């Protein structure tokens, strides 16, 4: 039984370390970009982070990465406070460069925001069941400080990107969850089963009180040492970390709407393309089965249609490309469809002259179909930015 418990605690700790590594890697990646920007534009910006600092920050993980022993991982977490200066310096440097580049590299920063939001959200949730193994309030508070630094940069970036939706702060979520668990354990005892519904109710009450009495209620968020940490009971009674639940102010109808809008639009366009193929099938039955010439009126109609199709494609892609919203790696399928649509917009002209004319019309139809899906993808990109 003890061996099973130790194995569970070890797995909890490995998850925490793994996701904190993902957070650190994102910060290091952005800080390295900041250093590169300073090298290229040293006359307009000076940042505090240096390559030596980042090297120290990266090498601090070497103590446990060879074998991932429990003692080494705990020792690394205990060093969080000593590494906080480098971490905060990196955050401050990233914000400086962000201020200079966010308008012309909006897509890059939006992608970084999205990845950091996901990594931080998973990290604080995994940290909750690992508190029993950590067991030291100073270490927990140091990790809260780290999450608070992440909250700071994400809130700044959120303003720059004009993201209107509210985000739950990692440090607040972690602190409120721990306070709620302390209250549950105090009431039911260290070995009582943990009811996550009760924990969520207590978290809601803690938030309500903090919002209503912010001037009177001061909860530690930076360099505090008196946080109550639940060191017994929680891990023993919980197989996995608490999972996020749908909030009361987001009814099921809204969730269904979020799902169905994308699926419905895709299905409708797919159905319309299939339906539009039926007249093409009929045209093939009556086609002359021979190439056309430049003296044919239909040839010049093909040229006219190809030109307008290219104009329509540029109208969709050019604004997204210039705004930085369309990243080549992130929107691979969009760029693939753009290539298909462009090729099928130009190809019908020579195809009309050297192949049976029905092939020219078919290629043009495929280009129009690809362009319809390019428009749909562009709509989803813009809509995602508006809703975040």
Buried (B, 14 or more C-beta within 10 A) or exposed (E): EEEEEEEBBBEBBBBBBEBBBBBBBBBBEBBBBBBEBBEEEEEEBEBEBBEEBBEEBEEBBEBBEEEEEBEBBBEBBBBBBEBBEBBBBBBBBBBBBBEBBBEEBBBBBBBBBEBBBEBBBBBBBBBBBBBBBBBBBBBBBBBBBBBBBBBBBBEBBBEBBEBEEEBBBBBBBBBBBBBBBBBBBEEBEEEEEBEBEBBBEBBBBBBEEBEEEEEEEEBBBEEBEEBBBBBEBBBBBBEEBBEEEEEEEEEEEEEEEEEEEBEEBBEEBBEEBEEEEEEBEEBBEEBEEEBBEEEBEEBEEBBEBBEEBBEBBEEBBEEBBEBBBBBEEBBEEBBEBBEBBBEBBBBBBEBBBEBBBBBBBBBBBBBBBBBBBBBBBBEBBBEEBEEB
